[in-house]
């Protein structure tokens, strides 16, 4: 079973991702801010990170740059999702090390499709 870490300060967003992904057979863990997310990433084993950009304490770009500097977890795929939709936001996400960038809201079918793609998980 593929493990996903969702890092987002909005509890409703984390719950939405959890419901969608667990229904498709993924195991989901959550972090409510960037510091908690980085800590969980460093001590856990995950197949994908879903990271919000705008969070208090530590933004998603900083979280992802920190993950990318860690040899043991730096190659794990990351999907960044934000309400920000300007070209500079997308560029900043890719510069931080994102594999994909989406603007909220993300449709459930698109979320599942790209999570499967990034984790190498085949459809059931």
N, C-alpha and C positions, 0 to 999 in steps of 0.2 A: 504494500500500500504506500503510495506516494504521500509525503508529508509537506504541507504548505504552512508557512508562517505569514500571517496577515498582520501588518504593522499599520495601524490607523487609529487616530485619536477619537473617531466617532464610533461609539458602541453599536449604533444601528447599522453602520456600514460593515463592521466586522461580523455582525450577526447575519447580515445578508450574504456576504461571501461564504461564511461558514455553512449556511443552509444550502446554498447552491452547490458548493463543492462537496460537502459530505454526502449529499444525495447522489453524487456521481462516484462515490467510493474513495474520495480523498480524505486523509486525516488532516485536520486543521487546528493549528495553535494560533493564539492571538497575543498581540502586544498593543497597549494603549498609548504608547508614545515612542519616540525614537530611541531613548536610552534603554527602555525595556526591550524593544525589538532587537537592538544590537546585542544586549546581554543574552537574550534567548538564542539569537543566531550563533553566538560564540560558544554556547554550552550545549546546543542541540544539534541534531542532524536533520536538515531539511532538503527537499528536492526543488523548492521554489520559494522565493520571497515575493509577496505582494505588498508594495510600499506606497503609502500616501505621501504626497509632497509636503503639504502644509500641516505641520504638527507643532505643538508647543515643545519647548525644551530642546529638541533636536529635530531639524527638518529631515525629510526623506532623502534629499541629496546628500546630506552629511552622513546619514545612516548608510546609504549605499556606497559612498566613497570609502567609508570605514570598513565595510564588509569586503570590498574589492581589494583592500590592502592586506587582508588576512589570508595567508597561503592555504589554510585548511578549508576555508569556506568561500574564498574569492571567486571561484569558478561557478558557483551555484547560480542558476538563472534568476533574474529579477524582473518583475513586471511593475512598473510605476503607474499609478492611477491618481489623477488629480482633477480638480475643478478647473484648473488653468488650461487654456486651450490655444495660447499664442504659439507661434513658431519658436520663439525663444525658450518657452517652457519645455517643448519637446526636445530641442537641442540641449538644454541643460540636463534633462533626464538622461539622454544618451551619453553626454559628456561625463556624467556621474557613474555610468556603467550599466544603465538599464538595457535589457534585451528588447523590451517593448514598452511603449508608453500609450496610455489611454486617457481620454477625458471622461470624467464622470458625467452622467451615469453610464455604467457598462451593462449591456444586456446580458442576461444569464447565459444564453447560447454562445455569445462571443467570449465571455469569461471562460466558460468550460472549454471551448475550442482552443483558445490560446494557452490555457493552463495545461491541457493535454499535449499541445505542441511543445511547450517549453520543458515539460517533464518527461517527454518520450512515452507517455501513457497512451495506449491504444483505446479506442472507444469500446465500451462493453459489448 
